[in-house]
Amino acid sequence: MEKIVDSEKFIKRFTEIAQYNDPIDASLYQKYDVKRGLRYADGRGVLVGLTRIGNVVGYEVDSQGNKIAVPGKLIYRGYNVEDIIKDVEKNHAFGYEECVYLLLFGELPTQNQLEDFSQILGNMRNLPPNFTEDMIMKAPSSDIMNKMARGVLASYSYDSDPENRDVANIMRQCMELISRFSTLAAYGYQAKRRYYDGKSMYIHNPLPNLSTAENFLRLIRSDKNYTRLEAEILDLVLVLHAEHGGGNNSSLTVHVVSSADTDTYSAIAAAVGSLKGRRHGGANIRVIEMMDDIKANVKDWSSETEIAEYLRKIARKEAFDHTGLIYGQGHAVYTISDPRAILLRNKAAELAKVKGCEEEFNLYRIIEKLAPEILQEFHGDKKKICTNVDFYSGFVYTMLNIPRELFTPLFAISRIAGWSAHRIEEIVAGGRIYRPAYKNVSEERPYVPIAERLTSEEHKLSSKISEEVTTAGPSD
């Protein structure tokens, strides 16, 4: 009789063993002074590296080591992003390409340098020959982030010199990825529409003379049309998400993977995987889902009393997803304010007037006002809570008629600039593989020979489960 194992039941049941063996007593983290998530108890990140690329300012530390909350600032290569945006708006220009230049090369470009750089990026937007058919259309994905990660890894096979770690070669690879990310996302979305949603698919060619924001809107729309205001607002979002210091999860991933001396495509694909996470780049979708729930359950969108009552239900885990979280509120670094949220809110107000969404925008403003106070009511946390950029980004994307499955890919289209800068910085200035310590808190056990394990007390559970998932099959 041949023994037949039910693989599905096996995995399900033996998962119980893994879950039984893996939990770690929370008190041990305090006992061994473990910085969980590479953070101190007060939320500050553990210093693990140095960077010249970006800085996120939300507090200052006084001489006694106390955190002092300050208005948030976002700095790219020493320049305040607010100043960059003011100049872009003053000149009625698109700013993302200028930020990419600044992040990669460390200096602001002259007009001629920016034009040359933008032309180079524009000429790189088309994917390699047969890439769209072989790597996107023949293997569509229901999740665009996974499609982008696969596209990045597949790009290795289309590179004539993928393993060369010379900085000039890495720069070339990064510039190609920066330019092509919007095309990868748009084509991945079109394939998803066709094969998963049963809708028409439109494959437009990117135009080299258009900005990243313009090209993206053109590629995802059947008629290829967009307004100047739509492109400017999307460009602003790209500027605001391009970089956020070396400590955010996906940028740290780039540093960690690059420190192992691997290729560019492996490092960037790992970052895409990190950004996909709901605790990182996927957060704005949770905001939109929460707002859908609030709009469905709050009758009067102008009533602070009614809105506050429902927010308290969410905080009490009685409404929405029962986690007690009000999404779009709070940040690991920003305390008094998230400058990205303020800048995006101002543009959202302008777009809401044009799109006829002013009532909904006012609902967002009321929640922004009430949510931090309500969260402090429930948690009594001394840390100041501010609205973060995720609160408004999804709303802006919705007004731009961008599908939700493209929200996180848009984050990647922007952040590839910062990832590339960190990749190059790690190659130039790192030189040492990341190897933090983990303390093993399991006890040593005497080895049990296989013949004796069925009678061993600590193996009774696994033996019982093994019997349940095994049946006798027909003899040969």
N, C-alpha and C positions, 0 to 999 in steps of 0.2 A: 504494500500500500504506500503510495507516494503522499507525503505530507504536503498540504496546500495551505499557504499562509495568506490570509486576507490582508493585503497591504494597507488598505484604508483604515481598517480596524486596528491593525498593528500600530500605525503611526498615531492614531487618536489615543489609544490606550497607553502606549509607552510615553506619550507626552506627559501623562500624569506623573510618571516617575521623574521625568526631567523637572517638572514644576515642583515636585516634592523636594528634590535635591538642590535646586538652584537658589531659593530665597536666602538672603543674608539679613541677619538681625540689624535693624536700623541703628541700634546703640553702638554697634561695632565701628560705624563710620566716625562717630564722635570719639570713641575710645582711642582709635588710631589716628585721629586728626586728619581724616581723609577729606580732601577738597573735591567733593562730588561735583561732577560736571566741570572740573577745573575752576571752581568758584569758592571763595571764602564764604563764611556763614552770613555775612552781610550782603552777599550778592556780587561783590567785586570779583573780577576775573583774576585768576592766578597769572602772574607775568611769566610767559614762556618764550617770548621772542621780542625782537625789535623790528620796527618797520618805518619807512619813510613815505609810505603810500597814502594812507588815510588815517583819520582820527575821529573818534566819536566821543563827544564831550557832554556829560550829563551831570557831573558832580566834580567837586574838588576835594582833596584830602588835606586837612589842616595838620599842624605840627604834632598833634596828639593822635593822628591817624583816624580822625573822625571824617565821615563823608558829609560834605556840604552841598546841598542841591543847588544847581545853577541852571539857567535856561540852556536848552540843548543847542549844540553846534555840530555841524558835519563839515569836516575839513578834507579836501583833496589836495595832496602834495603841498600842504601849507596854506591853501587858499580856501576861504569860507565859501561853501557852495551857494549861499544866498547871494554873494557878490557875483559869482559866475552867472547865475540865473538872471540877475538884474541887468547885466550887460547883454546877455542873449536877448532878453525881451526888448531892451532899448534899441537893439539893432535889427529886431524882427528876424532873427536868425534861428537856426536849429543848433542846440548846444551839445547833443550827445557825442558827436564826432570830436568836438573840441575837448570834452572830458576824457574820451578814450586816448587822445593824443597826450593830454596832460598826465594821465595815470601811467601810460606806458613809458613816456620819455622824461617825465619829471619836470617839464617846463611848459608854460603856456605858449601856444604856437602864434606866429605872426599870421597875417591874413594869407599870404602866399603859401606858407607851410601848411596851414589848415586846408587850403584848396587842394594842394598836392596830395595830402594825406587822405582827404575825403575821396579824391579821384581814385586813389589806389584801393581803398576799401570798396568803393563802388564797383570797380572792375573785378573784384574777387567774389561778389555776391552769388554768382552762378555756381551751382554745385558741379563737381567733376562730371565728365561724360559718363552716361549710363547710371550715375549714382541714384538719381530719382527713381528710375525704373527698378533697378536691382535692390537698392537698400531701403527704399521707402514704400513703393507701391507693392512690391512682392512680399513684404513683411510688415503690414500695417499694425498699429498698436492702438488699443483703446485708451491708453494714457500717453499724452504727447511728451511728457518728461522722459518716460522710458524710451520713446522713439528717438528723442534728442540724444540721450546717452548712447544709444546704439549707433546713431549717426556719427557721433564723435569718435567712437571706437572704430567704426567702419572707415572713417577718414584716414586712419593709419594705413590701410591697404591701398589708398589712392595717393599716398605721399611717396615720392621717389627717394626720400631721405628721412624716414621717420625716427630713426634711432640716434641721429646726430644731436649731441647735447651742446653744440656750439651756440652761444647766446644769439647770434644773428639768425641761425636756423630756427631756434625756439621762437624768436620774435616773428619770423615769417609764418610759422605755424599758428601762433596766437592771433596774428592779424587776419589770417584766413578764417579761423574759427569765429572771431569777432564779427567779421563781415557776413559769414554764412549762417550764423545762429538764427537770424530772423527767417531765412529761407528754409532751414531745417524745420523750424516750428510751424511755419505756414504750410509747407508741403505735408508734414506729418498730420496736421489738422485736416487738410483736404482728403488725405487717404482715409483718415478716421471717419470723416463724413460719408465717404463712398462705401466703405466696407462694413462699418459698424452702425451707422445711422440710416443707411439707405437713401442718402441724399446725393445731389449732383456734386461733382468734384470739378474744381477749376484750378488749372495749373498755369499761372501767369509767369512770365519771365520778369525777374527784378530788373529795374532800370538803374544803370550806374550813376546817373546824375541826381538821383533822389537820395534823401537822407534815410537813415535806418527806420525812423518812425513812418515816413511816407511810404517806403517800400513795403513795410509790414502791413499797413492798412490796405495797400493796393493788392497784395498777394492773398489776403484772406477774404476779399470781397468779390462777388461774382462780376460786378460792373466796374471794378477797379477804381471807383470814385471815392473821394474823401474831401473834406473841407480843410482849409488852412488851419482853422481853429482846432479841429480834431487832431491834425498832425502835430501842432504845437503843444497841445496838452499831453499827447502820448510821448513826445520828445521830452517834456518836463519829467514825466514819470521815469523815463529811461535815465535821465541825468541823476535823479534822486536815488535810484537803486544801483547805480554803477559801482559803488564801492562803500564799504562800511567797516573799515578796519580789518586787521588780521585775525581778530579773535572770533568773528562770527563763524558759525559752524562750517559753512561751505568753504570759506576762505582758509580757515584752519586746515580743512581737509586737503586743500591744494598744497599747503605747506608740508603737511605730514606725508602725503603721498610723494610729493616732489623730493622730499628729503631722502627717500629711499633710492633716488637716482633712477627713476623710471621715465618713460616717455611722456610727452606733452598730452597725448590723447588719453592715456590712462589717468593722468592727474585731473584733467578737466571732466572726464566722464564721472569720476568719483565725486567731484563737486556737484555735478548735476544730480546725482543720487542723493546727496545731502540736502540740496535745496528743495527737492521734491517733498521732503518730510513736512508733516502738518505742524510741527513745532517751529518750522523755519519758513520756507517760501510758500507753503500751502496755507498759511494762516488767513490770507485775505478771502479765500473761499469760505472758510468758517464764518467770517464776518458777514458775508452775503447771505449765507444760510440762516444765520441768527437774525439778520434784518428781515428776511422773508417771514420768519416766525413772528417777529414783533409786529410787522405790518398786518399780519393775519389776525393777531390777537388784541391789538390796540385799536379801538374804534376811532378815537379822536387823536390824530397825529400831532395836534397842536397843544394837547393837554399835558403839561409837565407832571401833574398829579397822576394821571392814568399811566403815563410812560414810566414814571418812577415806581409805581406799584408793580408793573410787570417786570421791570429790571430787578426788583427785589425778589420776585418769584424765581427769576433765573439764578440770582445769587444764592437763593435758598435751595437750589437744585430741584425746584418744583416745575420748571418750565424749560423749554428748548431741549438741549441734549443732557440735562441733569448732571452736568459737571460742576456747576457753580461758577463757571467762567463767563465773563462778559468779554467777548472777543473784540480785539482792536484796542484794548486798554492795557497799559503797563508796558514796560520795556526793561531789559536787563541793565541798560546804561542810562538812558534818558530818564529824567526825574520830573522836572517842572514842565518841560515841553519837548516834543519831537519836532525838530525844525522841518523835517520832510512832510509831516502831517499838516503843519501850518501852511507851507507853500502849496501843497496839493489841495488843501481845503479852499484856498483863495481861488485857484483855477477851477475847482469843482463848482464854486458859486457862479462863475462866469458861464461855464458850460451848462449848468442847470437852467439858467435863464433861456438859453438858446434851445435846449431840448425840452422845455416845458416840465422840468422835474423839480421846481422850486419847493413844492410841498414836501417832497421826499428829502430834499437837501435840508430843509428846516428840521425834519425829524432827526436826521443825523446830528445836527447842531445841538439839539436838545439832549440827545443821548450823550454826546461829547461832554456836555455841561454836567449832567447828572451822574453818569457812570462812575467816575473816580470817587465821588463822595459816597455813593452807595457801597462800593467795594470796600472802602475804609470803614464804613459802618459795620460791615459783616466780619472783616478780618482784623480790624484794629491795628493794621500795619502802619508803622511810623513812616515807612517809605512813601514818598509822594508818587502818585500814579498819574500818568498822563496818557492821552490818546496817542496811539502810534500810527504810523503811515498805513498799515494794513486796513485801518478803519475806513479810510477814504479811497484807497487805490481800487478796490473792487467796485465801488460805486462809480468811479470815473470810467473804468473799463465797461461797465454795464451801459452807461450813457453813450459810450463810443460803439455800442453794439458788438463788442468783442465777446465771444462765447466764453463761458466759465472755464472750459477745459484749457483755455489759453492764458488764464491769469498767471499761473506759476511759470509757464514757459516764457512769458513776457519778462518776468523777474530774471530768468536765466539769460535772455537776450541782452538785458542791461548788465547784469553782474559778471558776464564773461569778461568785461573790461577789467574789473577789479581782480578777478581770478587770474587773468593773464599777467597783470602787473605783479601779483604775489608769486606766481610761478617763476617769473624771471628773477624776482628779488631773492627767492629761496635758492635758485641756482647760483646767483652771483655772490650772495652774502651768507648763505646758510652753511652748508658744508658738514652738517652733522645730522645723522638720522634721529628722528624723534623717538624717544624710548622712555616714557614716564614709567613710574613704578606702580605695580599692583601688589597688595599684600594678600597672600593666601591665608584664608581663615578657616580652612577645612582641617580636620584632624587626620593624621596618618593612620592607615588601617592595615592590618596584616593581610597579605595576599591570600585569597582562597582558591585553591586548585579547582579546575572546572568540574572535576568529578564530585566535589563536595558541595558545590554551590546550591544544589537543589534542596539540601537540608539545612543550609545556612539560614539563620533567623532573619538576617537583613535582606535576604533575597526572596522571602516568601511572597512579597507583593509582586515582584517581577515574574516569578514563576506562575503565580495565579493568572496574571494578565496574559502570559505567553500561552497558557492552555486555552484561554478564551478566544484567542485570535487564530488558533490552528485547528484545522479540520483534516480528517483523513480523506484522501482522494482515491480514485480507482487505481488498481495495480496495473503495472505495465503488461 
